[in-house]
Amino acid sequence: MFMFYRGVCSPFFSGTASMALTVIRLLVPGAAAALKAGNLVQKASFHTSSVRGLEYGWLAYLLGERTTPRLKKYSKIISVDGNLASGKGALAQKLADKLGMLYMPEADTFYMDKMTKEKEPLSVDFNGMCSLEKFYTNPKAADGNSYRLQLWMYNVRVLQYSDAIEHLLTTGQGVILERSPFSDMVFLDAMFKQGYIRQECVEHYNEIKHNSICEFLPPHLVIYLDLPAEEVQKKLRDSGKSYLQNVPLQYLKNIDDSYKKSFLPEIRETSELLIYDATQDVDAEKVAEDIEYLKFDKGLWLEQNDVTYHNMRMLVQDKQGVSNLTNIPKFLPEITVGGLDFDQKYYAYKSLPGKKYAPGYNEDVGDKNIWLK
């Protein structure tokens, strides 16, 4: 598997001159610093500059930095789940505003660019080499786009989830997400049932998920919006997006089935679960009231203390380490490219403005006083 980070290149060859295509760039600065909440939240930190920053570490812990004093009533991770076009985003944003939590929109294929504040999205060559539009218009494309998309989306969901936990532990402010890596498998199931991906891809995905998801605690609460597949299809057609006009009804039903038969029964064992009928607008006020009555008396979050929070915080702030969790060297035609092809993409990336050196050291984008840094 080959992991490519912004400014860092760590090759791992599997088999001959081929490397797996997971293209992930280091998030700089860390998510806790980059994310801006609706409410101002005091964050424990050391002195930082635009170029150099001292991350939280063992020294901070030894000097008395602790997480539990910052955790309040709504210091929670909440995931809003549901089928496509079920109203997740609208509810999540309203609920975050009402509860004073941070809202993180659903990660897309260009999540890296948003976190690193690119002025314009970079080429798909640097964002998973996959296309959501192509998936919906040609889900059985011979170039393996469907599985590259699925694997890439799992990668960015894992990174976003690490960003959410980092924000929670660093600031004490809770986070509301649209979906999480724990529910990402519903799309894998639906793709496989439709014949969009091969059995070998399913096995590869499950191996990666098994090796990575165990490092994270599931959301404190999952809110599921239940919308019939027929209504989902109608909403997609009404969206005006050309590539969503012909999404197969059976694919949407497969997503719904996977949620109800696999994800929801499993997540109920570890997290609080609220389910709402999304055929009508779900009232955020009512949802907030229901959350008030939840006991949050199950799951691994109850077993955490300042020592385990310290270890968790050390993990989630290390984006390269988080990305390595999804890195398994295995040849699959869908995600493997030759070394020469990768070299071309790597040097094409390094030739972009501001990418040759570390942030703050690139004269071509106006960085000043480089020799003093």
N, C-alpha and C positions, 0 to 999 in steps of 0.2 A: 504494500500500500504506500502511496506517496502523499505526504502532507505538505502543502505549500502555504507558508504563512507570509504575511506582509513583512518583508524585510528579513525573513528567515527561511532557509531552504533545507529540509531534512529528508534526503532520499532514502527509500528502502526498496530494494529491488526484489521482486518475486518472480521466480522462474527465469526466463531469458531477459532480453532488453525490453521489458514491459513493466509498467507500474500502474497501480490502480489509480483511478481518477477521482480522488477526493481533493478538491481544491478549496482550502480554507485559509483565510488570512487572519493574522493576529489582530485582535481588536485593541487599538490604541487610540485614546486612553481606555482604561477599564470601564466596564459598563456602569459601575456605581458612580463614576465621575461624569460619564457622558450623558446618562439619562437625566432628564429634568422632570421632576414631578410637578403636579399642579399646585401643591402646597410646599412651602419651604420646609425642609427637614434638615435638622442639624446632623452632620455626618462626622464621626470620629475619624481623624486622619492626621498624618504628619505633614511637614512642609513639603509642598510640591512646586515645581516650576514648569514652564511650557515644554521643557525638553527632558528634564530628569525628575523622577518622582520616587519617593520611598513608599513602597507598598506595605500594607499590613503584613506582619510576620511574627516570628517568635519573639523578637525584641519588644514589639508592641505588647504582646501578651504578657511577657515577663514584667513590663512596666505598668501593668494593671489594666490594659485595654480589655474590656469584657462586653459580651453581646447581650446577655439577658437583661441588664438594666434598661436597654433601649426598646425591648419588646413590650408592646401594649396589646390592647384588646384586638385590634385589627391588624396586628403584625402577622399576616397570613398570606399564603399563596393560594389564589383562587383561579381555577381554570373554567372558562365558559366553553362548553362543547356543544356540538350539534352538526347536522348535515350542512351541506353548502347552502348559502343564502337563507339561513334559519334565523338571522337577526342577532347573532353572537356579538358582533362588534358594537352595535348600538346599545345593547344591554350592558356589556362590559364597561363601556365608557360612562354611561349614566351611573352605574353602580359604583365605579371608582370615584366619581365626583362626589357621590353622596356619602361614601364611607371614608373619604380622605385617603384613598389608596392610589397607587400608581397604575395607570392603564398602559399596557403594552400591546399594541395591535398585533394581529397574527403575522408571524414571520413569513416573508415571501422569498423568492429566489435571490433577491438583491438585498437581503438583510445585512450582509457585511458592509455593503456600500453605505447604507443608512447609518450604521453604527460608527463607521470611520469618516462620516460626513463628507462623502464625495459630492462634488458639485453636480455631477451627472452620473447615472448608473454606468458602471464599467461593462465591457463586453461580456457576453455569456461565457466566453473562454475562461474568464476569471471568476465566474459565479456558477460553478457546477457543470458547465457545458450542457445545460438542459433548458427546456422551454415549456412553460405551463400551457401556452397557447398551442404549441405543437402537440402536446399530450391530448388536449381536448379535440383537436381537429384530426389527428392521426395517431391514436393511442397504440397502434400496433406497428409503429415505425420500425423499420429493420435495423436502424442504427442504435437501438436500445435506449432511446430517449426516456421512455416511461420509467424504467428502473433507475436510471441516473437521476431523474427528477425525484423519485420516491426516496432514494438514499440521501440525496442532497437536502431534501426537506427535513429528513430526520436529523441530519447534522446541524442544520440551522436551528431547529427546535431545541436540540440539546444545548446549543450555545445560548439561545435566548433564555432557556430555563436556568442556566447557570448565571446569566445576567440578572434574572429575577431574584434568585436566591442571594446573589451578591448584594443587590440593592436592599433586600430585606434585612440581612445581617449587618450591613454597614450603616443603614439609616434607621432601621426599625419600622419603616413604612411598608405596609403590605403591598402586594402586587396582584393585579388581575390580568390574566392572559386569555387569549383566544386559543384554545387547544394547548396541548403540551406533548412532549415526547412520549408520554405514557399512553396517549390516545392515537398517536400517529399510525399505529398498526391497522386502523380501520381502513385506511386507504390501500395499504398493502393487500389486505384480504380481498377488497373489492377488485383491485387490479388483477389479482391472480384468478379469481372466479370468472372474470371477463376474458381471460386469456391474453392479457396485456403483458404479463411478465412470466418468466419460466420458474419452475420449481427450484432450480439452483439459486435463483435470485431470492426467493423466499427464505431458503436455508441460510444464505449469506446475511440477509437482513436480520433474521432472528438471532444469528450468532453475534452480530454487532450489537443488537439491542440487549442481549443477555449480558454482554461484557461491559456495557456502558450504563444502562438504566439503574443497575444495582448501586451505583455510586451516589444516587440522588434520592431524596425522600419525595414521595408523591405529594400532590397538592393537598392542602388542608381540606379544601372543599372543591367539589366538581359540580357545576351547574349545567344540566343537560336540557337543551331546548328541542323538544320533540315535534318535528314537522314531517308529515307524510311525504314520501318521495315524489308523488304527483304534484304536490304544492311546490316542492323544491324545484322541479323541472320547469314549472310555470314561471317562478320567480327568476330563474336563470334566463329564460327566453325574454322576459320583460326587462332584463338588465340592460339590453341594448348592445352588449358585447358580442361581436360576431362569433367568436370562438366558443361561446357558451350556448349557442342556439340549438345544437344537436347532441347534447350530453345524453347518453342512453339512459332510459328510465331504470333499466335493470342495474346499471352501475350505481345509481343513487340508492336503489333498494338494497344493494349489497352493502353499501356504507351503513345504512340504517340497521340492517341485520347484524353487522359486526359490532356496532355500538351496543345493541340491546342484548346480544347473545354472548359477547366476549368481554368488551371493555367495562360496561356498567356493572355487571356482576362481580368482576374482579376488583374494580376500584372501590366498590362499596365496602369491601373488607378492610380497607386501610384509610379511607377518607370519608368525610361527610358527603352526602349526595342529595341534591335537590333536582327534581324533574318538573318541567313546566310544558304545558301545551302551547306550542308556538304558532298555532293556526290563528290565534289572536295576539295582539301586541302584549308582550310580557311587561307588567308594571314593575319598574325598578324599585319603587317604594315598597311594594309588596314583597319583593325578593329580599330587600334589606331588612324588612320586618321578620321574615322567616329566618334569616341568618342570625338575628338577635336571639332566637330560641334554640339555636344549635348548641350542643354541649362541647363539641370538639374533644371528645373523651376517648378517641381511639386513634391508632396509628403510631408510627415511630417518632413523630414530632414530640410526643409526650415524654420520650425517653432522653431527649437531648439536654445537655448542660453546657456550661461555658467551655469545657474541654472539647466536646464534640462539635460545638459551634465553631471553635477555633479551627479545627481540622477541616470542617466543611468550608469555611471561609477561605482557607489556604487553597483548597481545591478549585473553587469556583472563580477565584480571581486569576488563576493561571489558565488562560484561554488555550494556550498551546497544549497544556496537559489535558484539558477538557476535550479538545479535538482529538488527541491521541487515543481517547477511549473508543472512538469509532473507527479506528485504524487497524484493519485486519488484512495482512498480505494474502490475497487470493486472486487467482486469475479468473476473471469473468469478462467476456467480450464486451458486455454493456458498459463497463466502467474502467476498462484497461486501455491505455494508449502506449505507444512505443516511446522509447527514450528520446529519439530525435524530434518527434512531434511535441513532446513535453518541453524540450529545450527551446523550441521555437516560441511556445507560449510563454515560457518563463522569461526569456529575454525581451519578448514583446511587452510583457508587463513591466519589466525593469526600465524599459525605454519611455514609459508614460511619464508625464510631468509630475515631479515630486516623488517618484517611486525608486529612483536609483539608490538613494541612501535613506537612512532612518528619518522619521519626521523631524523637521527643524534643521536639517543639514542639506537641504536641496536649494541651491542658488537659483535654479530655473523656475521656481515658484515664488521667489522673493524672500527666501530665508536670509536673514542678516546676521552679521557678526558670528559666522560659523566657526571661525578660527578661535573664538573665545569660549566656545561651549565645551 
